[in-house]
């Protein structure tokens, strides 16, 4: 319906003011006060300079040129020149048939192969089990991907493994120490070694000659505790496999896995550095090679190649993102932890310096803040298996996949999050996951009651014009808001909007359920109410799917 109003406004503005450039997609928003209608637009104010007329005069001309439409009850001009639209009741009720006809496609745009999107998320170093921060990144990233798909984009989900560098070296020596029977409590334990119990599991599997499959390769262990290269390769593969298993248990899968080591092996890092040098954006000082990132908005220039000849960590990042661009992704999204904030400016600067057509501000970044896990009013800090943090698997085992996913996306990603295990486990309306899923299950139970009375649903007999109570109007209006919510959430990568919408929809339904009888003897009214609640069930299911949650039929 928002699109309807925009199209009517665009047509009227073009006809009322043919000599100026009028917007093809005028700004329209839902009103907060029903006295101001259902939708309002400030398009008249935006045309003041071009039309050289007062906003109210411009608005009047647009209103006079509006084509007749039975879905619009009336249009009013308010304040300095706002145009307020009041929709006819029939326009809202038509939403019910729209939902029932579209089914799972309600709120989704047709796929547009011309606008593919690459979203990279999680991208955890393969040095240990995934922690709850990784879990938040997984939930947010996967839901962004689902939203973008609903908005019509073909989406590629990608996981980038930093399988090179100091942390991987620390992993290898930690596993090697375990292979030699050294315990973290021993004085001989590596100073920067990883201490979780999982290191012992990796060492045991390596010494037993176990073969692990990780994404694109099979790696076998060997009873050789002195072959550090073999240990490193096995440990990385083992933990990649473990992380992937955790993510699949979380309902997250990837289309592409990229390895940092491959960027060095195929010469892409060296080629990227050479390209930056050739472009004239580097200089040498103090025995190091620097990139002039200040030319592209960074606060200071950055070292690319250190005195010892090693590249700094942002150099392979530039090489990696250059490859993304060359693969044809004009839109790319990185979902990462807030600790990556400092890398954004230098990576973007490096990409600009490559001078291969990458636009300023590419790629997009969505950063998530830390998660604090609480139980019984106290913070939960440790996991025996990980040794120093709460793992994603711990959380899934405690509260289930659905509750974990919902709570990790329910707040804006750049806000710190407190995950209350007790609340997530509760079966009360205070638990939003339970409250939303119970609404879906409650509607499913209505079908059982209907059959028990010997009735069936008959859409043709539904007299939708009789859906005129405040509860019904609120529920219908909430259903109508779903497509525009999806579109806006996809544009802003705002997955929390879906969580908030579902809570609103569940609340509107539960209020309706408690206020009205659905299975009345009057067939016209009964089928109208059944049509409304069936449409509600469909939209609940569609919204839950966007968050990767199940839609239970009973609870």
Helices and strands as residue ranges (DSSP letters): H 2-16, E 28-30, G 34-36, E 39-41, H 43-46, H 48-51, H 55-65, E 72-78, E 82-87, H 89-102, G 103-105, E 112-121, H 132-150, E 153-161, H 166-179, H 197-207, E 211-214, E 217-220, H 228-249, E 256-259, H 260-265, H 268-278, E 282-285, E 288-291, G 293-296, E 302-305, H 313-326, E 331-337, G 338-340, H 341-354, E 364-368, E 371-375, E 378-379, H 392-399, H 401-409, E 417-420, H 421-425, H 432-452, G 459-461, G 464-466, H 470-480, H 482-492, H 496-515, H 523-546
